[in-house]
Amino acid sequence: MQDALSKIRSRVVPIVMPHRRVLAVATQISLIALSNYFAFWLRFDGQIPATYYAVWIQGLPFLLALRALTFLPFRLYQGLWRYSSIHDLQNIVGACVSSSLLLALFRTAAGPDAYPRSIYFVDSLLLVCMLGGVRLGRRLYREIRKTPGQTRVLIYGAGDAGELIVRDMKNNPFYDMEPVGFVDDDRTKVGLRIHGVPVLGTRRDLPDVLRTTKASEVLIAMPAAQPVALRAVVTVLEPFKIPIKTLPNLRDIFDGTVNVSQIRDLSLEDLLPRVPIGLDQASVRSLLCNKSVLITGAGGSIGSELSRQVANMSPSCLVLFERYENSLHDIVNELTAKHPLLPIHGTVGDITDVARVTEVMRLHQPFTVFHAAAHKHVPLMEENPCEAIKNNVRGTRTLAEIAEYFGVAKFILISTDKAVNPVSVMGASKRIAELIVQSRTSVTTDFMAVRFGNVLGSNGSVVPHFLRQIKKGGPVTVTHPDVKRYFMLIPEAVQLVLHAAAMGEPGSIYVLDMGTEFKVLDLARNLIRLCGHVPDVEIPISFIGLRPGEKLSEDLVGEDESAEPSSVDTILRINSRIPSRDRTLVAQRVSMLEKQALRGDIGAVLNGILELVPAYRTDHKSAAFPKRSVSEPLVAQPAVAQLVKSAHA
């Protein structure tokens, strides 16, 4: 039957379509005559007297002309009937009432009239029903003709977004989706219907609803939902191997409407707390526009995103400093293609190389330096503490001194929450880097630091590691069931950095108020579920214990620090409760620490870290790292200032 109808339609449509406007006008004029006749028929109980039949015949041409002309300004001849809406019904009512009033006015002005007054009302009502009915009939035919979708969709959220999605699914036959029901947390909606689709229950009823509807997909239609609500839905769906879809977040929907084409897979980012920073574009642009900017570690996760956002601010030139040529090559090619007129300099070099850093500073004279280069992997730095000091401490000190010498206006250090009450060499080395920045007082350069938590999806972060394990079929390894971490997205972390650069005071440390910590175990379970697997059933989770240098939870504010609001609501300024570090004392201890690291004396390095960072706690056994023997005494390194002057000369 369906095939026969399709064949008939394929033959008729090519003939009718070129003349559809004429057919639409003819249909509506026919309905004008028909509704007027039925008005007389109803008025006289099915037996129209001959005198009134003559009145109907005589007045019909004028009625047809008047209504046909009145329909023009209401655009009743232009709409596509299969897309008829409330707006079209309003136009129909307006056209019918207006033409009826004009008809009554003309007939009354012409003198005594035998036209029954009730006809005006009955005729208008019938005509509205007929004109609306043919349009509704077109939509009904479209609904009936539509074959049931192969994808049975259960929609979570019986609000405006859910209504729009169901309407779009029903109105477009090319969508292979069939809405089978709603689930909503508002119990008063249960039992109601939206476009014929029932609201079957609340979140608590979700497992039963899935079994009864045999849904093959769940769509979360709550663009304004908080991550905690989304996580609760994912938790309920854990036992079911069913795809979870969602809509864009409300802040990503510009015109306020949603449709089926916007449906996407639910991602891990949707489940994490998102902190809207509200970046002050004007202040950041004034800092970066037409200025030379240097970014160290430009090939890394933070450095590359920082390069992208800075490039959007139209600097006079962008210097990307990185020692790994492959990652540097990628970001340079990406930005060159996107910003062909922006001078981009891919510079290979090491931040501990005084001569190379001096050469780059002298050549490009940067106005702002973003220092993102660092060793960051905690377990590796526990095994190689001297390398952590060489790169994270010596590199920061070298870069800061050269930046000050060349009059850099802003120097922003990228720090980490692991620098707070550190238990790892990596965290302690970043805390010392913060001390270097805080202790520098300069009339030419504003030194500051930015501290944030784990960056989701960065190189070496837990998410890519979990994804690789899931791809292999598990197990997914978590260090401890109670381990918690702060998480943020790379673009948000970079916005924090730009905020600090725009509003920062010399010697300040800024941190993002990221709310509560997120359990890594929950992160692993959610990631398994979003990959289409059932946690603990298809993909096991095992606990391997905390690694060296790790703790159960991280802090953003140290024991000897306090946080106060800044000019941006979600950013805090860190104040130290201890007296300001003496610049000379910090410099002396840092110098000694660097020498110990260059000698490879791990025991002395650990003791030197403790002198600079009393809050540092470590399980390192210095005896396990014997002092490296050297055949020759360590040659004293010339001061950076001397090297800078000689290179500059």
C-alpha positions, 0 to 999 in steps of 0.5 A: 500500500505504501509503495502504491501511494509513493508511485502515485505521489511521484507521478502527481507531484511533478504535475501539480507543483508548478501550479500549486499557487493557482490551486491554493487560490482556487481552493480557498475561493471555493471554501469561501463560497462553500462556507457561505452556503453552509451558513445559510443552510444552517440558518434555515435548518437545511431548507433555504427559502427561495428568496434567501437562496436568491440573496445568496446567489446575488451576493456571492460574487461580491463576497468572493471578490471582497474576501479574495482581496482581503486575504492578500494583505494577510498573505494567505496565498503564500504560506506552505500548508505543511508548515502551518502554525499559530501564526497562520491561524492568526492570519486566517482569523484576521482575514475572515473577521476583517472581510466579514466586517467590511461585507456588513459595512458595505451592505448596510451602507447600500440601504435596507438589506435582507441578508440575515445578520447571523450569517456574518458570524456563522460564515466567519466561523465556518470559514476559519474552520475550513481554511484552518482545516485544510492546512491541518489536513496537510500536516496530518497527511504528512504525519501519517505518511511518515514512516516510524523512525528506526531510532526510538528516542526517549527525551529527558526534559519535557520543557521548551527544548523538548517540545521543540525537538519533538516538533522538529522530529514530527515535522521532518520526515527525513529524520530517522527518529521517533520520540517514544516518551518524555521523562521529567523531574517535575512530577506534575507533568507525568501523564500529560502529552506534548504533541501526542508524546506522553510524559512517562515518569521522573528520573526515578522511573527512568529504568522502568521507562527504558524497559517498557518503551524499548528506547534505543537512545536517550536525549537529554533536552535540558540546555540550561541543566547544571552538570550535577543534574547531568551526572545524576542522569548518567549515573541512573543510566549506568546499567543500560548500554544505551547511547546518551545524546544532548543539546548544546548548552544554553550559552551556545544557542544564540537564537534561542531555538533548538532542532534535531540537527543540533543533537550531539553525543554527551561529552565529559565536558558536559558533566564537569562544573563550567565556570563562566569567566566573562572575559573582559575583551576590551582590557585584554585586547588593549594589553595584547593588540599591536604588542609583541607577545612571547609564549614559552612552552607554546607547543604544549596543551596550555601554551598552544591554546594560549597562542590561539587566543592571543593570536585572536587579539591581533598582536604585532607579532607572536613569538612561540618558544618551544624546545620540541620541534614537532609540537611547535611545527603543528601550532605554527602551521595552524596559526599561520593558516588562520592568521596569514597576516600575523607575523608568527615566529616559531622559535626553537630553544630551551628556557635554561639557555641564557644565550638563546633566550637573550637573543630572542628577547633582544630580537623581538622585544616582547611587551608580554611574556607568558611562561608556560614551559615546565616539567609537569608529570609528577611521577617522573619528577619524583624520579628526576628531582634535579631535572625538575629544579633545572627546568622549572626553577632555573628556567623560570629564574633565567627567563624572569631576569632576562625579561626584566633586563629587556623591559618586558611589561608583563610576565605571567607564570603558569602555575598549578594547584600542586604548588599548594602544600606540595608533597611532590617535587614537581609541585614544590618546584612550581611553588619555588617558581612562584616565590621567584615571581613574588620576590621580584620587585621591578620598575619595568616589569610586572611579575605575577602568577596564575594557579589552576587545577588539572586541565581536562584533555591536556597532554599526559592528563588522566582522560587520554590515559583512561580513553586508551585503557577503555579502547583496550577493553580495560581495566581502567586504573584509578589510584584510590577510590577517594582521590579528588581533583579540580578540573577545568577545560583548557580554554577556561584555563587560558582565559584565566591566564589572560585575565591575570595579564590584563588586571594583575598587580605585581607579585600577585597570584590568581586562582580560579574559584572552581567550586568543589573537587571531582572524584576521579573514580566518578570521572572514570565511570562517566567516561566508560559510560559515555564511551558506550560501555557499562562500568564494572561489567564490560570495563572493570575498574581497578585501584593501584594506590597513590603514586609517589608525590600524589595526595588524595585531594589538592588545594588552591589556597595554602595553609599560610595563604588567604584568598580575597575577591578580585575584580572578576567574580570567579577569580580570587587573589591569593594573599600570603600571611607570612612576611614578604620574602626577602628578594636577596634571601630567595635569590641566594637559596635558589642559586644554591638549589640550582647548583645542587641540581646541576651536581645531581645531588638529590639529597641536597636538592630535597633539603634545599626545597624544604628550606624554600618551601617549609610546607613541602612534605616528601617520602623521598629517601635521600639514601636511595639517590646517592650523590653523583660523583664528578671527576672535576669540580663544578665550574661556576656559572657566570651571572645571567646579567653578565651573559645577557650584557655580553650577548646584547653587546 
